[in-house]
């Protein structure tokens, strides 16, 4: 069985807001050099889901990521967790894409990989929270898609998935190959083991550029965006304070009660 897991390198979502600045000209949020790069936490859940299946079936787990100048320490974390292979779509042409252009490039890479039974993605990226890439991949590849999975069991050519809904979960079955997006309800992702770290140090990532996956540079990244950002701004939090007074504490309390009633708070 062959599983492909798509991951994204992002700025640490735990970083404070003052670690970022707005680039108004390019309508982008830029992180300072002090902000660490990490694997999108939801994608770590997808890696964990793949490794749980590998533990039971002996599946091969291939990790796929897209970007430019990717931090090797970050993107190799799934290998340290127990994945078998790492493929990087790494080129300046991939920078600045949206969900459409990212899914388009990842789908092209998956076609090149060729052999796959299951494609896993995180439910969304913690930097944009769009939650569209997994579904986009399924559309480009003509595959079914099950979203926000909390548990995946494989039996033969069928995946049984518990997917999160508003008031609990539902169980669905889907034929392989398929795309599944994994939610944090899956549980804690495993920590890298010394054994896997030592083993993965000898694994060199495979690097593909647009031409390697049959795409022209203008069909990738920013040049292929379908979404245009009209404006980008930090929210302004404002508050006003009104002091209710009286000749005595009792009178002040009565005046406050009247004021709250006028505002329909009481």
KAUR-V100782 format. One line per field, one symbol per residue. phi: phi as a letter, one per 30 degrees, with the letter a starting at -180 (. if undefined). burial: # if it has 16 or more other C-alpha atoms within 10 Angstrom, else .. A space follows every 10 residues. Layout:
# KAUR-V100782
phi = ???
burial = ???
This chain:
# KAUR-V100782
phi = .cccccbbdb dedddddddb bccddchbcc ddddddcbde eddddddddd ddddeccidc cccbbblbhd ddddddeedd dkdcbbccdb aedddidcdd dddddddddd ddeicacbcc bddacdcchd icdeddeddd cicdbcchdc abbcbicbcc bccdbeclab cbcbdddacb cccddejddd decedddddd dcccddcbce ddcicdedcb hddcecccdd abaddccbbc bcccbadbdd dddddddddd dddidc
burial = .######### ###......# .......... #...#.#### ########## ####....## #######..# ...####### ########## ########## ########## .....##### ######.... ########## #..####### ##.#....## ####...... ...####### ####.#..#. .....##..# ....#...## ..#...#.## #####..... .......... .......... .....#.... ......
